[in-house]
C-alpha cells in the first residue's frame, strides 16, 4: 500500500501515533498520520516525533470523521427551530458519535419556512464547522408514505413553488422527493443543474417512475425500506417499487438507518449483499429525541413525539419518528448484527456519504484533506473526535 507524503521540510503541528488506521479497503498498523493547519499533510511509517504535538492513540482505531447526510435534531433541538443554539446543540451531540460533517435536515413545511432555516444555516455555517449544508426532506413527497411528516403540508412540485429553493444551492446539498409526483422529473433536472443531489424517498413510485428519475440523474434513495414502495401487482403483473429498483441498480446509493429498529438485521444483510459497501450510506435520521431520556416528549415540526426504550416514536406509538442514534451506533450495529467488517462499516459512514454530495475533502485519509478524525475503541465506541485537527469531543 502506497501513501503520499506530506510537504517537504514541513514539521507537522500534530502527529497521531500508535493507532490502527481505517481505510476503505482495510485496516493498517504501524503508520503515523501528520496534521498541520487543520489538514492531513502526510501518512508515513512510524517514525520518531520531532517537536510536534503527539496524539497517542494507545492502540485504538483512527478513522476519518463520519459524514451524516440526514440529521433533524438532538437533545430537544430541531433543525426547524432555525437558531444558532439549536444547530450547535445538534452538532455537539452528534460529535460524541464521531460525526464531523452533517446535513441539517428540514421537515415538510411551507417553502418560506424552509428558506428561513436555510438562511440561518448560511449565517452559522462558517462558525459551526460540522455543518456541510442542508438536506431538504419534503414537501415534495407522497401523502401515501408520510412517515412522521405532516401530509397536510405535502405538495406537488411546480417551478413557481420550488424556484425559491434553487436560489439557495450554495447551502442546499440534497433533496428528498417522490419521483412519481407530477412535476418531479422537471424538479430533478433543475436540482441537478444547481448541483443539488437528489434522493428518492417518502415515495409510492412504480419501477418505471423510479427508472425515469434515475435516467434524469437521481442517484440515491432515502432511508431504504422505510416509507417507500415495494413490489406489488399492477393488473396481472407483479411490478417492482422504488425499493427493488434501488437494490437492483448499481449506481443507486441507499441510505440506511442501521439502528436495529427501522430495519431488521436480516433486511440489512440483504441490502448489504445486494449493494455492497459502495452502495450503502449510513444515516441517523436523528430527531430532537436523540440523547433525551425515556419518557421525554418532543416535536417534529408540529407532530408530537416521545422517546421510549431509546426509540423515537409518534406520541400515539403508531410509527417511528426518526431515530435516537448517533453514527457510531449505526457502525456498531453493522459490525455486530450484520457481520460487516469494521473498515466497510466505517466506509459506509464516511467515504460513501461524502461521495453522494461531492464532499471531496472529507470521508477518507487524503493528503490535503480535512483532518476530521475519530478515535474508536475495540468495542466500537467513540473516544475522541477532531474537526480540522481540533478536539471537539473526548469521552
FIDRENNU-21880 format. One line per field, with one value per residue (C-alpha): residue in three letters; x, y, z. Coordinates in steps of 0.001 Angstrom, whole numbers. Layout:
r	(ALA | ...)
c1	(X | ...)
c2	(Y | ...)
c3	(Z | ...)
***
This chain:
r	(UNK | UNK | UNK | UNK | UNK | UNK | UNK | UNK | UNK | UNK | UNK | UNK | UNK | UNK | UNK | UNK | UNK | UNK | UNK | UNK | UNK | UNK | UNK | UNK | UNK | UNK | UNK | UNK | UNK | UNK | UNK | UNK | UNK | UNK | UNK | UNK | UNK | UNK | UNK | UNK | UNK | UNK | UNK | UNK | UNK | UNK | UNK | UNK | UNK | UNK | UNK | UNK | UNK | UNK | UNK | UNK | UNK | UNK | UNK | UNK | UNK | UNK | UNK | UNK | UNK | UNK | UNK | UNK | UNK | UNK | UNK | UNK | UNK | UNK | UNK | UNK | UNK | UNK | UNK | UNK | UNK | UNK | UNK | UNK | UNK | UNK | UNK | UNK | UNK | UNK | UNK | UNK | UNK | UNK | UNK | UNK | UNK | UNK | UNK | UNK | UNK | UNK | UNK | UNK | UNK | UNK | UNK | UNK | UNK | UNK | UNK | UNK | UNK | UNK | UNK | UNK | UNK | UNK | UNK | UNK | UNK | UNK | UNK | UNK | UNK | UNK | UNK | UNK | UNK | UNK | UNK | UNK | UNK | UNK | UNK | UNK | UNK | UNK | UNK | UNK | UNK | UNK | UNK | UNK | UNK | UNK | UNK | UNK | UNK | UNK | UNK | UNK | UNK | UNK | UNK | UNK | UNK | UNK | UNK | UNK | UNK | UNK | UNK | UNK | UNK | UNK | UNK | UNK | UNK | UNK | UNK | UNK | UNK | UNK | UNK | UNK | UNK | UNK | UNK | UNK | UNK | UNK | UNK | UNK | UNK | UNK | UNK | UNK | UNK | UNK | UNK | UNK | UNK | UNK | UNK | UNK | UNK | UNK | UNK | UNK | UNK | UNK | UNK | UNK | UNK | UNK | UNK | UNK | UNK | UNK | UNK | UNK | UNK | UNK | UNK | UNK | UNK | UNK | UNK | UNK | UNK | UNK | UNK | UNK | UNK | UNK | UNK | UNK | UNK | UNK | UNK | UNK | UNK | UNK | UNK | UNK | UNK | UNK | UNK | UNK | UNK | UNK | UNK | UNK | UNK | UNK | UNK | UNK | UNK | UNK | UNK | UNK | UNK | UNK | UNK | UNK | UNK | UNK | UNK | UNK | UNK | UNK | UNK | UNK | UNK | UNK | UNK | UNK | UNK | UNK | UNK | UNK | UNK | UNK | UNK | UNK | UNK | UNK | UNK | UNK | UNK | UNK | UNK | UNK | UNK | UNK | UNK | UNK | UNK | UNK | UNK | UNK | UNK | UNK | UNK | UNK | UNK | UNK | UNK | UNK | UNK | UNK | UNK | UNK | UNK | UNK | UNK | UNK | UNK | UNK | UNK | UNK | UNK | UNK | UNK | UNK | UNK | UNK | UNK | UNK | UNK | UNK | UNK | UNK | UNK | UNK | UNK | UNK | UNK | UNK | UNK | UNK | UNK | UNK | UNK | UNK | UNK | UNK | UNK | UNK | UNK | UNK | UNK | UNK | UNK | UNK | UNK | UNK | UNK | UNK | UNK | UNK | UNK | UNK | UNK | UNK | UNK | UNK | UNK | UNK | UNK | UNK | UNK | UNK | UNK | UNK | UNK | UNK | UNK | UNK | UNK | UNK | UNK | UNK | UNK | UNK | UNK | UNK | UNK | UNK | UNK | UNK | UNK | UNK | UNK | UNK | UNK | UNK | UNK | UNK | UNK | UNK | UNK | UNK | UNK)
c1	(0 | 1483 | 872 | 1573 | 3985 | 3416 | 5089 | 8857 | 10708 | 7370 | 7172 | 3599 | 1831 | 265 | 1113 | -1258 | 715 | 220 | -3143 | -4778 | -5783 | -9061 | -9084 | -11976 | -10117 | -8737 | -7058 | -3345 | -996 | 2394 | 1504 | 1665 | -820 | 519 | -1635 | -866 | -3235 | -6246 | -5235 | -3717 | -190 | 1247 | 793 | 4076 | 5606 | 6058 | 8971 | 10397 | 8383 | 10428 | 8870 | 5287 | 2369 | 1890 | -1582 | -1040 | -3870 | -2855 | -3656 | -7182 | -8568 | -8316 | -10979 | -11995 | -14752 | -18259 | -20469 | -24216 | -26464 | -29718 | -29949 | -33079 | -32023 | -30867 | -31215 | -34627 | -33435 | -34609 | -33259 | -36633 | -36010 | -33632 | -31375 | -27665 | -28313 | -30296 | -27662 | -24822 | -26669 | -27345 | -23751 | -22229 | -24343 | -23538 | -19817 | -19987 | -20902 | -17992 | -19849 | -17662 | -19811 | -23586 | -26508 | -29086 | -32320 | -35630 | -39110 | -42099 | -43104 | -44056 | -41272 | -40793 | -40227 | -37628 | -35893 | -35720 | -33848 | -31537 | -30705 | -29848 | -27655 | -25815 | -25302 | -23896 | -22030 | -18660 | -18674 | -20111 | -17626 | -19697 | -22390 | -21906 | -25257 | -28947 | -30917 | -34456 | -36796 | -40211 | -42604 | -42436 | -43124 | -46058 | -49014 | -49366 | -45908 | -45751 | -43936 | -43748 | -44116 | -47252 | -49195 | -51296 | -48208 | -47023 | -47262 | -46760 | -43655 | -44119 | -41374 | -43325 | -43205 | -39692 | -37743 | -37103 | -35164 | -32978 | -31688 | -30036 | -27985 | -24880 | -26377 | -28887 | -26861 | -29574 | -33312 | -35592 | -38584 | -41143 | -40260 | -43807 | -45343 | -46362 | -43538 | -40932 | -38798 | -38552 | -37605 | -34857 | -33487 | -33467 | -31856 | -29017 | -28403 | -27831 | -25553 | -28100 | -28080 | -31443 | -32750 | -35994 | -37996 | -41367 | -42482 | -45126 | -43342 | -43648 | -40413 | -40913 | -41267 | -38018 | -36278 | -37306 | -35988 | -32744 | -32390 | -32674 | -29993 | -31474 | -28632 | -29769 | -32776 | -33734 | -33959 | -34176 | -37080 | -38840 | -41606 | -41011 | -42935 | -42175 | -43241 | -46982 | -49381 | -50371 | -53131 | -51964 | -48261 | -46113 | -44050 | -41132 | -41307 | -38662 | -37084 | -36401 | -35312 | -32775 | -31471 | -31077 | -29440 | -25680 | -25453 | -28109 | -26743 | -29086 | -29424 | -29710 | -30822 | -28982 | -30387 | -31932 | -35472 | -36053 | -34644 | -34121 | -30711 | -31983 | -33085 | -29814 | -27901 | -29987 | -29207 | -25508 | -25471 | -27246 | -25377 | -22032 | -20063 | -20102 | -23865 | -24842 | -24777 | -25391 | -27577 | -29015 | -32214 | -31927 | -34714 | -34919 | -35421 | -31867 | -29943 | -33029 | -34114 | -37085 | -40407 | -39175 | -41608 | -40568 | -41971 | -41147 | -42401 | -45763 | -46013 | -45977 | -43410 | -41965 | -38785 | -39477 | -36914 | -34315 | -36508 | -38250 | -41964 | -45059 | -46882 | -49589 | -46864 | -48185 | -44874 | -41206 | -40313 | -36730 | -34017 | -32299 | -28955 | -25515 | -23371 | -21145 | -24251 | -25010 | -21436 | -21518 | -24822 | -23462 | -20463 | -22198 | -25629 | -24929 | -21371 | -19882 | -16108 | -15304 | -13493 | -16514 | -18983 | -16784 | -16660 | -20478 | -20312 | -17502 | -16416 | -19821 | -21848 | -19077 | -19290 | -23085 | -22814 | -19401 | -17607 | -14176 | -12070 | -13826 | -14544 | -11039 | -7491 | -6343 | -3224 | -4565 | -7930 | -9526 | -8136 | -11577 | -10817 | -12454 | -10725 | -12641 | -12152 | -12079 | -15642 | -16629 | -17190 | -16051 | -13222 | -12252 | -13450 | -11395 | -12605 | -9896 | -7373 | -9208 | -10542 | -14286 | -15195 | -13406 | -15013)
c2	(0 | 3336 | 6594 | 10138 | 12122 | 15483 | 18722 | 18521 | 20041 | 20665 | 19929 | 18847 | 20547 | 17226 | 13611 | 10744 | 7701 | 4156 | 3667 | 1372 | 3476 | 2571 | 2914 | 1966 | -1183 | -2307 | -1502 | -653 | -749 | 913 | 4257 | 7856 | 10462 | 14025 | 17126 | 20805 | 23780 | 21508 | 19429 | 15992 | 16544 | 13041 | 9344 | 7560 | 4542 | 5161 | 7470 | 9441 | 12613 | 15799 | 18707 | 18242 | 17562 | 13802 | 12311 | 8817 | 6605 | 3808 | 1032 | 2246 | 2737 | 6032 | 6671 | 9624 | 11666 | 10433 | 12217 | 12146 | 13287 | 13106 | 14774 | 16512 | 17116 | 16038 | 16909 | 18501 | 20739 | 20578 | 21996 | 23685 | 25948 | 27825 | 29086 | 29028 | 27495 | 24630 | 23985 | 23979 | 21621 | 19204 | 19298 | 18917 | 15863 | 14158 | 14889 | 12456 | 9813 | 10669 | 12911 | 15693 | 16737 | 16706 | 17997 | 19676 | 18204 | 20024 | 18566 | 19040 | 22682 | 25763 | 26853 | 30184 | 28312 | 26078 | 29107 | 30664 | 27568 | 27677 | 31345 | 30666 | 27739 | 30043 | 32546 | 29893 | 27634 | 29343 | 29254 | 25746 | 23624 | 20430 | 21939 | 20841 | 22224 | 21384 | 18296 | 19308 | 16391 | 17359 | 18955 | 17271 | 13786 | 11367 | 11698 | 7928 | 7475 | 10293 | 8546 | 11054 | 14049 | 16155 | 15008 | 18177 | 20210 | 17934 | 19388 | 18573 | 20334 | 23251 | 25609 | 28538 | 26881 | 25454 | 28129 | 29922 | 26880 | 26817 | 30275 | 28668 | 25956 | 27214 | 25757 | 23100 | 19991 | 17345 | 16976 | 14012 | 13835 | 11349 | 10753 | 9722 | 13132 | 15295 | 17774 | 15706 | 14982 | 18664 | 19333 | 16695 | 18356 | 21757 | 20433 | 18770 | 21928 | 23586 | 20789 | 19563 | 15786 | 14034 | 11195 | 9332 | 8831 | 9014 | 7609 | 5293 | 5038 | 2167 | 890 | 2858 | 6090 | 5232 | 4383 | 7684 | 9558 | 7585 | 8407 | 12086 | 11825 | 10527 | 8554 | 7794 | 6785 | 7942 | 5630 | 2406 | 80 | 2941 | 4990 | 3641 | 1490 | -2177 | -4962 | -5226 | -6157 | -3809 | -5571 | -9152 | -8255 | -8114 | -4938 | -3580 | -436 | 2116 | -339 | -3116 | -657 | 869 | -2532 | -3713 | -590 | -465 | 3326 | 3993 | 4571 | 3542 | 5444 | 3031 | 3794 | 896 | 1387 | -2090 | -670 | 929 | -2146 | -5649 | -7360 | -9738 | -6836 | -5014 | -8127 | -8457 | -4848 | -5399 | -8484 | -6537 | -3226 | -3808 | -1196 | 1359 | 1224 | 1909 | 5259 | 5118 | 7940 | 8519 | 10378 | 11503 | 13718 | 16002 | 12994 | 11772 | 11985 | 12514 | 10078 | 7747 | 9482 | 12753 | 14463 | 16455 | 17850 | 17141 | 20370 | 20231 | 16454 | 15276 | 12553 | 10665 | 8770 | 5236 | 2500 | 4541 | 4889 | 7973 | 7387 | 9333 | 10196 | 7621 | 4957 | 4215 | 4754 | 5569 | 9275 | 9230 | 7684 | 8365 | 7133 | 8550 | 7399 | 5221 | 3309 | 2501 | 1419 | -866 | -2397 | -3146 | -4894 | -6793 | -7552 | -7757 | -9091 | -6317 | -5821 | -2710 | -960 | -1428 | -197 | 2879 | 3464 | 3479 | 6301 | 8271 | 7732 | 6821 | 9723 | 12180 | 10917 | 11390 | 15170 | 15707 | 16452 | 15779 | 16924 | 14608 | 10931 | 9495 | 9989 | 12244 | 14354 | 17903 | 16780 | 17995 | 16496 | 15351 | 12300 | 9950 | 7660 | 4398 | 1740 | -2021 | -2075 | 385 | 3361 | 6898 | 8014 | 11307 | 13432 | 16018 | 18584 | 20251 | 18968 | 20477 | 18144 | 18703 | 15621 | 13404 | 10560)
c3	(0 | -1070 | 735 | -388 | 1742 | 3341 | 2293 | 2172 | 5108 | 6817 | 10533 | 11317 | 14192 | 15254 | 14742 | 15506 | 16618 | 17872 | 16231 | 13694 | 10687 | 8975 | 5189 | 2852 | 1786 | 5137 | 8452 | 8622 | 11598 | 12018 | 10440 | 11641 | 10438 | 10207 | 10574 | 10050 | 9974 | 10165 | 7160 | 6688 | 5399 | 5490 | 6184 | 6840 | 8557 | 12265 | 12966 | 15863 | 16535 | 16289 | 18131 | 17044 | 19392 | 19685 | 19985 | 21371 | 20130 | 22524 | 20084 | 19293 | 15798 | 13903 | 11264 | 9115 | 10725 | 9998 | 7454 | 8215 | 5366 | 7326 | 10755 | 12053 | 15626 | 19080 | 22766 | 22307 | 19481 | 15869 | 12613 | 12019 | 15028 | 12735 | 15512 | 16187 | 19616 | 18086 | 15433 | 17979 | 20314 | 17446 | 16231 | 19693 | 20455 | 17166 | 17594 | 20521 | 17947 | 15678 | 13214 | 11875 | 8891 | 8618 | 6612 | 8821 | 7545 | 7266 | 7685 | 5392 | 5809 | 3775 | 1421 | 3225 | 6486 | 4848 | 3345 | 6818 | 8014 | 5005 | 5591 | 9231 | 8213 | 5818 | 8626 | 11011 | 8592 | 8920 | 12724 | 13164 | 11256 | 11235 | 9041 | 5430 | 4271 | 4254 | 3235 | 2248 | 3018 | 1702 | 922 | -2498 | -1170 | -1237 | 1112 | 938 | 2523 | 5088 | 7932 | 10778 | 8455 | 8060 | 4988 | 5022 | 4055 | 1233 | -2269 | -5922 | -7238 | -9602 | -10652 | -9211 | -5786 | -5730 | -7633 | -4343 | -3106 | -6225 | -5282 | -2238 | -3940 | -2120 | 1082 | -55 | -919 | -1125 | -1584 | -941 | -3281 | -4573 | -8245 | -9214 | -8464 | -11437 | -11999 | -10135 | -13199 | -14087 | -10460 | -10654 | -13801 | -12108 | -8932 | -10818 | -12856 | -9483 | -8176 | -5625 | -5083 | -5494 | -3324 | -3899 | -738 | 1015 | -2309 | -3753 | -7099 | -9547 | -11029 | -14243 | -12213 | -10440 | -13695 | -15297 | -12274 | -12486 | -16174 | -15216 | -12530 | -9278 | -7711 | -4162 | -2097 | 1380 | 4444 | 2459 | 3382 | 5203 | 3580 | 91 | -2348 | -2739 | -5083 | -5799 | -8551 | -11371 | -13220 | -13689 | -13456 | -10349 | -10550 | -8529 | -6454 | -5533 | -3084 | -5594 | -8273 | -5887 | -4830 | -8429 | -9879 | -9136 | -9416 | -6767 | -3256 | -454 | 2809 | 5727 | 9296 | 10930 | 14421 | 14659 | 14719 | 11315 | 9548 | 10922 | 10752 | 8041 | 5837 | 6457 | 5478 | 2317 | 1405 | 2077 | -164 | -2922 | -2741 | -1042 | 828 | -2009 | -2310 | 1308 | 3074 | 6818 | 8181 | 11623 | 10646 | 14269 | 15561 | 18588 | 20871 | 20293 | 23555 | 25707 | 28461 | 28115 | 28541 | 27033 | 24688 | 21641 | 18412 | 14763 | 13201 | 14941 | 15220 | 18848 | 19576 | 22527 | 23444 | 24631 | 25287 | 23430 | 20320 | 18905 | 18276 | 17367 | 20573 | 19814 | 19323 | 15816 | 13998 | 14383 | 14363 | 13181 | 15325 | 18623 | 17297 | 16607 | 13698 | 15877 | 16973 | 13335 | 12620 | 15670 | 14569 | 11105 | 12674 | 15470 | 13988 | 10255 | 10285 | 8157 | 8563 | 10588 | 7740 | 5460 | 8086 | 8570 | 4791 | 4769 | 7321 | 5681 | 2086 | 621 | 2082 | 1196 | -2388 | -2504 | -2014 | -3614 | -352 | -1824 | 1144 | 3615 | 4158 | 3662 | 4842 | 1988 | 1742 | 1663 | 3040 | 6240 | 9454 | 10568 | 12674 | 15143 | 17631 | 18090 | 20753 | 20037 | 21434 | 18654 | 20941 | 20154 | 22422 | 20759 | 17837 | 15955 | 13402 | 11315 | 13851 | 16830 | 19507 | 19930 | 21980 | 24475 | 26371)
***
